[in-house]
Amino acid sequence: MDSTTVNKFRDSLKSFVEQVVNRHSPLRVTRRNGADFVVMSAEDWERDQETLHVLQNSSLMRQIAESSATHAAGTGYTPTQEQLDEIIGV
């Protein structure tokens, strides 16, 4: 994660915002009193919130683990050709 001081951040706000949004990389802004903060794009924040939701949901994590295991064993669900056509809109 890149880092800058609050003074540099304030002086080049537009440039730093463009960097954060375009690179999808958060920016740590340091302050003299040690109370740093992080700037990140709204898209990245929403993605991280969704990831945290899944990771905190034990039921979803169990389903993912079971699905991964059946996929690795080759015993997972296989849709019919009709179902595949419907999924892809054919």
N, C-alpha and C positions, 0 to 999 in steps of 0.2 A: 504494500500500500504506500503510495506517495504521501509525502508530508510537507507542510508549509506552515509558516507562522501566520497568525491572525492578521498582522499588518500587511504581509505580502498578499494574503487572500483578499483582503479588503481592496488593496490597490489594483489587483488584477482579477476582480470577481468574474467578469464575463469570460475571460480566458479559462479560468479554473472550472467554471460551470460547464463550458463546452468540453473540456477535457474529461470531466466526470461523466457526462452524458454520452459522449462519443466513444470513449474507451471502455465504458461499463466497469470502471475501476473507482472505488471510493477514495476519498482524499481525507487524510487526517490533518486537522488544523490545530496547531499547538498555541496555547496561550501562556503568558508569563506566569500566571498563578497556578499552572498545571492542570486546569480544567479544560482538557482538549475536547474537541468534538469531531464528528465525521460527517462529511457531505457525500451523498450518493444520489443517483438518479431515482426518481419515483418508480420507474419500471424495475430496477434492481431491488429496491426496497420491497415492492409487492411480491416479487419472485421469492425473496428470502423469507417473507412472512408465510407464503404458501408452503415453502419447504419446512419451516418450523412447525406449522400446523400438522403436516403429515408426520414428521418425526415425533411429535408429542402425542399422536393418536395411536395408542397401542393396537387397536383393532386394525387400522390401516397398515401398520407395520407388520402385523401378523399376516394379513392378506398378501402383502408384497413378498414376504419371506416364503409363504406357501406357493405362490405363483412362480417365484424364482426356482424353487425346488422342483416343481412339476415340469417347468420348462427345461431345466437342466437334465431331468430324467427322461424327457421326451414323452411325458404322459399328460401334458397340459391339454386344454380344450382346443379343438381344431374346428373352426366354423365350416359350414358347408359352402359350396360354390355359390349358391343362391344368397346366403348370408354375406359372403364376401362382396358379391355384386351390389347388394344393398348398401353395404358400408361405404364402398367407393363410388356409389351413385351410378352404376351402369344399368 
